[in-house]
Amino acid sequence: MAADTSLAPAAGFDCLDPPVLRGWPALQAWLVHHVKRAALRQLHASNAGEMLLLRFYLVGEESSEQALQRELRINPPDWLARQLDQHLADEQLHARLFAEAIVERGGNAQAAASPEEAPQPDWLSRRKLARWQGLIRQHAPHFAQGGLVPAYAIGLSAEQMASRILQRHCALIGTGHALHPLLSRVLADEDRHIRLCSHTLQRCVAPHEQARLAQLMREVRDTERGFGITGAVGMFLAGVALRLRPGAARPVHA
């Protein structure tokens, strides 16, 4: 699908687009992509693996995104508060849909009623969240809008990563898979959130703050890449273990 050039970042905000990678970062991204594709195949080979995939998505919606929502709700302007309400409603809907998909496969899951009740992410994700919170504290004093800008920069990067993950997953399983309608629906919402995050940053960052924003985006994306290979290998090993577990059942799709 062709990109909507009318929604491309304005001049001075090119840093909001996904960067063109070269050298080691490009190789790292290639490795992560292919290891995660292999991990998806392993996880889809058993019913338990498929439920684990859905739990990854569920916990991601309920922890990472809602944690960032709390950071963003520090005295936002009225126009942004309304946008945040809609964003949070989308994430809560996604969590409920993933929980229902787990139950349909014989698992036990329920979307949290509030961010405080959400399950804790895994150790690796908690490390990444801690790094993100450090970036917010480090960069907030350099923007007139304070922590709003680094929190939204992290949100943009997280949404772009979610879009890549969902695109990879949808392409791997194909339109005939029972999970494709759910994943493609969430993907459409994530792509809309990317546009909203980009627009918000362009509205909140003054011209003299653009260089600091570019530095912030580099650090946020470096953090993402730093956890990429470890997370991909962990997914693959989990998929293999669940597929080879005695009595492992293959997923049954309608």
C-alpha positions as CSV (number, residue, x, y, z in Angstrom):
1,M,0.0,0.0,0.0
2,A,1.4,3.4,-0.9
3,A,2.3,5.8,1.8
4,D,0.1,8.8,2.5
5,T,2.5,11.6,1.7
6,S,0.0,14.2,3.0
7,L,0.7,12.8,6.5
8,A,4.5,12.8,6.1
9,P,6.3,14.8,8.8
10,A,6.9,18.5,8.1
11,A,10.3,19.9,7.3
12,G,12.6,19.5,10.3
13,F,10.8,16.5,11.6
14,D,12.3,13.8,9.4
15,C,13.5,12.1,12.6
16,L,10.0,10.9,13.3
17,D,10.1,8.6,10.3
18,P,11.6,5.1,10.8
19,P,15.3,5.6,10.0
20,V,17.1,4.0,7.1
21,L,19.5,1.5,8.7
22,R,23.0,0.7,7.6
23,G,25.9,-1.4,8.9
24,W,25.4,-3.2,12.2
25,P,21.9,-1.8,12.9
26,A,20.7,-3.0,9.5
27,L,22.2,-6.4,10.1
28,Q,20.7,-6.5,13.6
29,A,17.2,-5.6,12.2
30,W,17.6,-8.4,9.5
31,L,18.5,-10.9,12.2
32,V,15.6,-9.9,14.4
33,H,13.2,-10.1,11.6
34,H,14.2,-13.6,10.5
35,V,14.5,-15.0,14.0
36,K,11.1,-13.6,14.9
37,R,9.6,-15.2,11.8
38,A,11.1,-18.5,12.8
39,A,9.8,-17.9,16.4
40,L,6.3,-17.3,15.0
41,R,6.3,-20.6,13.1
42,Q,7.3,-22.5,16.3
43,L,4.7,-20.8,18.4
44,H,1.9,-21.4,15.9
45,A,2.9,-25.1,15.8
46,S,1.1,-25.7,19.2
47,N,-2.0,-24.5,20.9
48,A,0.0,-23.5,23.9
49,G,2.4,-21.5,21.7
50,E,-0.4,-19.7,20.0
51,M,-1.9,-18.8,23.4
52,L,1.5,-17.5,24.5
53,L,1.7,-15.3,21.4
54,L,-1.7,-13.8,22.3
55,R,-0.6,-13.3,25.9
56,F,2.5,-11.4,24.6
57,Y,0.1,-9.0,22.8
58,L,-2.3,-8.8,25.7
59,V,0.4,-7.9,28.2
60,G,1.9,-5.5,25.7
61,E,-1.4,-3.6,25.4
62,E,-2.1,-3.6,29.1
63,S,1.4,-2.7,30.5
64,S,3.7,-0.9,28.1
65,E,1.1,1.2,26.4
66,Q,-0.9,2.0,29.5
67,A,2.3,2.8,31.4
68,L,3.1,5.4,28.7
69,Q,-0.5,6.7,29.0
70,R,0.1,7.5,32.6
71,E,3.2,9.5,31.7
72,L,1.3,11.4,29.1
73,R,-1.5,12.4,31.4
74,I,0.5,15.0,33.3
75,N,-1.5,18.2,32.6
76,P,-2.1,17.6,28.9
77,P,-4.0,20.4,27.0
78,D,-7.7,19.7,26.3
79,W,-7.2,18.7,22.7
80,L,-4.6,16.1,23.7
81,A,-6.6,14.8,26.6
82,R,-9.4,13.9,24.2
83,Q,-6.9,12.2,21.9
84,L,-5.5,10.2,24.8
85,D,-9.0,9.1,25.9
86,Q,-9.6,7.6,22.4
87,H,-6.1,6.0,22.3
88,L,-6.6,4.4,25.7
89,A,-10.1,3.1,24.6
90,D,-8.4,1.5,21.5
91,E,-5.8,-0.2,23.7
92,Q,-8.4,-1.5,26.1
93,L,-10.4,-2.9,23.2
94,H,-7.4,-4.6,21.8
95,A,-6.6,-6.2,25.2
96,R,-10.2,-7.4,25.5
97,L,-10.0,-9.0,22.0
98,F,-6.7,-10.7,22.7
99,A,-8.2,-12.0,26.0
100,E,-11.2,-13.4,24.2
101,A,-9.0,-15.1,21.6
102,I,-7.1,-16.8,24.4
103,V,-10.3,-18.1,26.0
104,E,-11.5,-19.4,22.6
105,R,-8.3,-21.6,22.5
106,G,-9.0,-23.0,26.0
107,G,-6.9,-20.6,28.0
108,N,-7.7,-18.4,30.9
109,A,-7.5,-14.6,30.4
110,Q,-9.3,-11.5,31.3
111,A,-8.5,-7.9,30.3
112,A,-7.6,-5.8,33.2
113,A,-10.2,-3.2,34.4
114,S,-7.5,-0.6,35.0
115,P,-3.8,-0.1,34.3
116,E,-3.1,-0.8,38.0
117,E,-4.6,-4.3,37.6
118,A,-2.7,-5.1,34.4
119,P,-0.2,-8.1,34.6
120,Q,3.4,-7.3,34.9
121,P,5.5,-7.6,31.8
122,D,8.5,-9.9,31.6
123,W,11.9,-9.1,33.0
124,L,13.2,-7.9,29.7
125,S,10.3,-5.6,29.0
126,R,10.6,-4.1,32.5
127,R,14.2,-3.3,31.8
128,K,13.2,-1.5,28.6
129,L,10.4,0.4,30.4
130,A,12.9,1.5,33.1
131,R,15.2,2.8,30.3
132,W,12.4,4.6,28.7
133,Q,11.4,6.3,32.0
134,G,15.0,7.4,32.4
135,L,14.9,9.0,29.0
136,I,11.8,10.9,29.9
137,R,13.5,12.3,33.0
138,Q,16.7,13.1,31.1
139,H,15.0,14.9,28.2
140,A,12.0,16.6,29.8
141,P,13.8,19.7,31.0
142,H,14.9,20.5,27.4
143,F,11.3,20.9,26.1
144,A,8.8,23.6,26.8
145,Q,6.1,20.9,27.0
146,G,8.3,18.9,29.5
147,G,7.9,15.2,29.8
148,L,5.1,15.2,27.2
149,V,7.6,15.3,24.4
150,P,9.8,12.4,25.4
151,A,6.8,10.3,26.4
152,Y,5.2,10.9,23.0
153,A,8.5,10.1,21.2
154,I,8.7,6.8,23.0
155,G,5.0,6.2,22.2
156,L,5.7,6.8,18.5
157,S,8.6,4.4,18.5
158,A,6.6,1.8,20.3
159,E,3.7,2.2,17.8
160,Q,6.1,1.9,14.9
161,M,7.5,-1.3,16.4
162,A,4.1,-2.7,17.0
163,S,3.2,-2.0,13.4
164,R,6.3,-3.9,12.2
165,I,5.5,-6.8,14.5
166,L,1.9,-7.0,13.3
167,Q,2.8,-6.6,9.6
168,R,5.3,-9.5,10.0
169,H,2.8,-11.7,11.8
170,C,0.0,-11.0,9.3
171,A,2.3,-11.7,6.3
172,L,3.4,-15.0,7.8
173,I,0.1,-16.5,8.7
174,G,-1.8,-15.2,5.6
175,T,-5.4,-14.0,5.3
176,G,-6.9,-17.5,5.8
177,H,-5.7,-17.9,9.4
178,A,-8.2,-17.5,12.2
179,L,-6.1,-14.8,13.9
180,H,-5.7,-12.6,10.8
181,P,-8.8,-10.5,11.2
182,L,-7.9,-9.7,14.8
183,L,-4.3,-8.9,14.0
184,S,-5.1,-6.8,10.9
185,R,-7.7,-4.8,12.9
186,V,-5.2,-4.0,15.6
187,L,-2.6,-3.2,12.9
188,A,-4.9,-0.6,11.3
189,D,-5.4,1.1,14.8
190,E,-1.6,1.1,15.4
191,D,-0.9,2.8,12.1
192,R,-3.5,5.4,13.0
193,H,-1.8,5.9,16.3
194,I,1.5,6.4,14.5
195,R,0.0,9.3,12.5
196,L,-1.5,10.8,15.7
197,C,1.8,10.6,17.6
198,S,3.8,12.1,14.8
199,H,1.2,15.0,14.4
200,T,1.3,15.6,18.2
201,L,5.1,15.9,18.3
202,Q,5.1,18.3,15.4
203,R,2.5,20.4,17.2
204,C,4.3,20.4,20.6
205,V,8.0,20.8,19.6
206,A,9.2,24.3,18.8
207,P,11.7,24.9,15.9
208,H,14.6,25.4,18.3
209,E,13.8,22.1,20.0
210,Q,14.0,20.0,16.8
211,A,17.7,19.1,17.2
212,R,17.0,17.8,20.8
213,L,14.0,15.8,19.5
214,A,16.2,14.2,16.8
215,Q,18.7,13.2,19.5
216,L,15.9,11.8,21.7
217,M,14.5,9.7,18.8
218,R,18.0,8.2,18.2
219,E,18.3,7.2,21.8
220,V,14.8,5.8,22.0
221,R,15.4,3.6,18.9
222,D,18.8,2.6,20.1
223,T,17.1,1.3,23.2
224,E,14.6,-0.7,21.1
225,R,17.4,-2.3,19.0
226,G,19.4,-3.1,22.1
227,F,16.6,-5.5,23.3
228,G,15.6,-6.8,19.9
229,I,17.9,-9.9,19.4
230,T,17.5,-11.1,23.0
231,G,13.7,-10.9,22.8
232,A,13.6,-12.6,19.4
233,V,15.8,-15.5,20.6
234,G,13.6,-15.9,23.7
235,M,10.5,-16.1,21.6
236,F,12.0,-18.8,19.4
237,L,13.2,-20.9,22.4
238,A,9.8,-20.6,24.0
239,G,8.1,-21.8,20.8
240,V,10.4,-24.8,20.4
241,A,9.9,-25.8,24.1
242,L,6.1,-25.6,23.8
243,R,6.0,-27.5,20.5
244,L,8.2,-30.3,21.8
245,R,6.5,-30.6,25.2
246,P,4.9,-34.1,25.6
247,G,1.2,-34.1,24.8
248,A,1.4,-30.7,23.1
249,A,-1.7,-30.1,21.1
250,R,-1.7,-28.5,17.7
251,P,-3.9,-25.4,17.3
252,V,-7.4,-26.0,15.9
253,H,-8.7,-23.2,13.7
254,A,-12.3,-22.6,12.7
